[in-house]
Amino acid sequence: MITLRLAYRNLMGAGLRTWLNTIVLSMAYVIIIWQKGLLDGWNYQARHDMTNWEIGGGQYWQEDYDPYDLFTLEKSHAQIPEALTGMNPQRPVAPILIGQATIYPQGRMQSCILRGIDPEQTVLHLPSAALQQDIAEIPVVLGTRMAESTNLNVGDTATIRWRDANGTFDAADARVVRIMKTNVPTVDQGQIWVPLARLQQMMQLPGEATIIVVGQDTNETGPQEGFVFRDRKYLTKDFEDMMQVEKLSGYIMYVILLSLALLAIFDTQILAIFRRRKEIGTLIALGMTRGAVIRLFTMEGAMHGILAAFVAAIYGIPLLTMQARWGIPMPDITDNYGLAISDRIFPIYSAGLITGTTCVIMVVVTIVSFIPARTISHLNPTDAIKGKLS
């Protein structure tokens, strides 16, 4: 207890040097928690949006389907299994037929992917109900990115050319009936959504689909002939790999920030031992053990971490709370990154994140404070009183 009071008195007696170290270390606290919370918030929002807009509770892929190989689309279709047909409320599904096409907006030519979906589906958040239009043209729904690249608005028409299952080319006019806003680019960029029955008729593939999305609360219904089930973990693997890279870059930044703060504390401890060598010799001469003196200086260094935590809480809690509530706006250029990024990312600052970060920094600060204090164990009290350090 005496050591604790003495350490606190010495820390406060250092004045400006203590507060400079505390402010730098408090910034490390806040920035590390902020960046980690931002990544956690992005991860949660992206998973949530991908689940609602694209993957649902998982997908059945036609066994030849490869989303990274467009040449497989010509043969990536099969009859929808009987167990996955209908709109059973207990087991909702959303069959999707995928095919290549070319759109000619305002006389220009642009490759695209046609995706046929049932207008009455309830599995995905896609505004498929807008496809229930009794018009001569093909009703289509576009995402904001696709609408911008084709320069099409609601009510505009454009010619679409496709090739059916027999290899015959055909073309028809399409009318934009809805433009949707989504954070998931894989259902937007280069994609044109049309009624499933209409696309099956166009491609002469009655009752067939490329993928079948199951409801979020639906478990795998077992193997289906001609289809392979892909669970959420498989469907989000690319995003998870990208998040691991982002976390690795974040760890590098943590090390840099923490190293700067710890370097200041290390230098402070070295300077304190050098300037207070007479005090150290006097304490040892008066009967304080070398271990007690080492603990004293180590505790002084560790108190920088405790004081920095309080300082960080003073300005960090209001700042981080405001960001968690209002979110952090993302620039418009993020729409072109090909990643599921919302207009605003709401960081998530969990109790585990705050506690874990605080504990790690406290432990590291204590270790860094102990390293220079070890030199006291080799100190000769007589030389120290004379102002010498051996």
N, C-alpha and C positions, 0 to 999 in steps of 0.2 A: 504493500500500500504506500509506504514511504517512497519507494522507487517510482511508483506511478505518479505521485504528486510532484516529485522532483523532476521527472521527465516532462510533465505538463508545464511546470514553471520554466524549465530551460527552453521548451518549444516556444512559449509565448515571449520569452525574453529575446529570442532571435529576431523578433520584429518583422521587418519587410521581407527578409529572406524566407521566413516561414510562409508568409502569405503568397509570395511568388510561386513557391513550390506547390502550395495547396491549390492555387488557381490553375496551374498547368495540369496537375493531376486530376482536378475536378473536370477539366475539359476532356481528358481522356475517358473518364467515367461516362460523361454525357454523349460524346461522339460514338463510342463503342456501342452503348445501349441503343442510340438512335439508329445507327446503321444496321445493327442486327435486327431491331424491331421493324425497320423498313423492309428488309429481305423477308422476314417472317410474314409481314402483312401482304407483300406482293405474292408470296408463295400461296398463302391462304386464298386470296382473291382470284388468282389465276386458276387454281384447282377448282374453286367454286364455279367460276365462269365456264371452264372447260367441261365440267360435269353437266351443267345446265344446258349448254349450247351444243355440245358435240358428242361426248362419250356416254352420258347417262349412267346406267349401272354397269356398263360393259357393252361390247359389240360382238356380234357374230360376223366374221369375215368369210366371204366366199374363198375357198381354199386356194385359188389362183390370184387373189387380190393382193397387190403390193402398192401402197400409197406413194412409194418413191419411184415406181416404174410405171409410167403412163402407158407403155406398150401392153401391159397386162390387162388394161380395161376392156379390150375387145372380147376377152374370154372370161372376165371376172363377173359372171352372173350365173345364177342358178334359181330353180324353183324355190319359193319361200316354203320352208318346212311347215307341215300342218300344225305342229306344236307352237309355231311362232306366227300364226295367222290370226286375224281378227283383232278386236280391240277389247280384250278381256280386262276389266278394271283391276283384277287381281294380278294380272301379268301383262301390263301394257308394253307394246313394242312399236317401233317405228322403222319399217323397211325403207331402204334408200337404194335407188338404182343410179349408178354413176356411168357417165359416158363422155367421150370427148366431143367437142364441137368447135365451131368458129362463129363469132358474132361480127356483124358488119354495122357498127354504129356510125351514122353520118358518112357512109361510104368507106370508112376505114375497116381494116381487118384485124381481129384480135382473137387469139386462141382462148378457150375457156373450157370449163368443166360443167356439164349439165348434171344436176342432182335432182332426181325425182323423189318426192316425199308425199305421204298421205296428208291432205289438208286437214284431216280430223285428228291427227296424232296429238298426243298430250305428253309425250316423253321428253321432248326437247322444247326449249323456249323460243324456237324459231317461230315467227309469225306466219305459219303455214296456212292459217285460216284465210289469209288474204288471197290465196290461190283459188278459192272457190268463186271464180268469176265465169259468168256465162258470156264469153266474148269469142269472136271469130279467131282472134290471134291467140298465141300461146301466152297465158298469164305467167309472169315471172316475178320473182322477188330477188332483189339485189342487196348486197351490203353497201355501206357508205363508201368503202374503199373501191369496190368494183364499180359503183356508180360514178365515182370521181374519175377512175381510169378510162371509162367508156363515155363519160360526159353525158350520161342519161339521167333523166328525172322521171318522176311518177307521171305516167300517161304517155311517155315517149315510146316509139316503136323502133325496132331494129330487126334485121334479117338474121336468122340463125341457120347455119348449115351443119348437118350431122351425117353420120353413116350408120345404117341399121345393121342388124345381126347378119344380114346376107351380103354386106359389103357395098350396098347401094347408097349413093349419096342422095340426100333430100334436103329441102330447105323450106322455111316458113317464117312468117313474121311473128314477132313476139312483142307483147306490150308490158311495160313495167307497171305493176299494180301496187308495189310497196317497196320502200327502201328502208332497211333495218339498220339499227345501230348496235353493233356487238363488239366486245373486247377480244373476241377469239378470231384471229385473222384466217384460220384454216377453213372457216365456214363463210368467208367473205371474199378474200382476194382470189380473183379468177374464177369464182363460183357463181353459177346461175341456178336458182331453185325453181323447179316447175312441178306441177301435179304429177304424182307417181303414175297414175293410170294413163295420163297423157304421154309421158315419156315411154312407158312400156309399149304403148301403141305406136309411137314414133319409131322406136327401135325394134319393133316386132318381137318383143320379149314379154308376152303376157304372163303375169303372175311371177315374174322373176325379180331378183334384187341382188345388189352387190354386197351391202352390209345391212345388218339388222340391229338396231339399237334397242336395248332392253331398258325398262324403267329402273330408276335409282334404287328402289326397294326390292328389286327382283334379283334373286340369285341365279346362277347358271342353271339352265333347264336341262343340262346334260348334252352329250354330243348330238349334233344334227347333221344329217347326210349332206355332204357338199359344203359344209361351213365349219369354221374353226372359231372357238370362243376366245376373245381377248378381254382380259379383265382391266380394271382401272389402272393397276400398277403397270401393266404392259403399255397401255395407251398413253400414260403420262411419263414414260421412261425418258424420252428426249428432253422434256421440260425438267425433270429431276436432275438429269446430267448437267443441264445448263445451270441449274441452281447450285449444284455442287461447285462448279467453276466460280460462280459469283461469291459463294461463301469462302472459297479459298482466297480469292482476291481480297475479301473483307478481312480475313485473318492476317494477311500481310499488312494491311493498314492498321489493324489492332496492334501488331508488334511494333510498327514504326511509332505510333502515337505513344504507346506505353514505354517504349525505349527512351523517348525524349524526356518523359516525365521521370522515369527511374534514373536516368543519367543525372538529372538535376538533384535528385535526392542523394544519389551516391556521392556526387561532388560536395554536397552540403555536409554529409557525414564525415568525409575525409577532412574538409576544412574545419569542422567542429572539433574533431579529435586533435588536429594540429594546434588550433588556437587555445584549446582547453587542456593542454597537456599538464600544466601545473595543477589545475583542478583535479584531474584524474589521479595524479601522484598524491595529492593531499587526501583524497577519498580513500585510496588504498592504504596510505600511511595511518589513517584514522581507524582502520579495521574493516573497511568494506572489501569484500573479496573481489578478485578479478572477474569472476562470473557475474557478480551483481553489477559491476560497472559495465560489463558487456551488455547485460540485460537492459541497463539504463539507456545506453545509446541505441540499442536495437528498438526499444520501446519508443524513444523519441522519433526515430524514423517511421515506425509503424503508425504513430499518431498523425503523421502527415496524411496517411491513407484515410484514417477515421475523420480527420478534419475536412479533407477533400470531399468525402462522401456527404457530409453535412452541407458544405458549400455547393456541391453539385445538386443536392436536393432543393436548395433555395431557388436556383434559377432553372434547373433541369425539369423539375416536376411541372411547373406551369407551361414551359415550352413544349415538352413532350406530350402533355395532356392536350394542349391545343392542337398539335399535329394529329394525334390519334382521333380527335373529335372531328376536325375539319378536313383532314387528309392533306396530302402533298400533291399539288397539280403536276401533271406530266405534260411536257411539250407535245405539240402536234406531230412532230417528227417521229415519235414513238410508234405511230400507226404503221410506219414502213419497216419496223424492225422484224416483223413476222412472229412476234411473241404476244402472249395474252397479257396485255398491260392495260389497266383501266385508265380513264381520264384523271382519276385521283386515286392514289394509293394510301390506304389507311394503315399506318404502322400498328403493330401489335406488340405491346410491352408487357409481357407476362411476368408474374412474380418470380418464376424460375429464372428468367433472363436477367432481371435486376439483381436478384440474390446471388446468382452464379457469377455475374460479372463483378459484383462488389467483393465477393469472397476471393476470387482469383486475383484481383488487383491487390487486395489486402495481403494475401500470402506472398505475392511477388515483391511487394514493397517491404515486407518484413525481412525477406531473404536478402534483398539488396541492402537493407540497413544493417544486417548482421555481418555481411562480408567485410566492410572496413572496420567494424567494431572488433573483429577477431584479433587485430594487431595489439589490442590492449592486453591480451593474455601473455605477450612477450615483453611487457613494459616493466622496466625497473623503476620503482617509485622514487628512489633517490634522484635518478636522472630526470624523471618527469618533473619533480619539484624544482630542479635547476633549469627546467625549460628544454630538456633534451628528450628525443624519442629514439629509442634503439630499435 
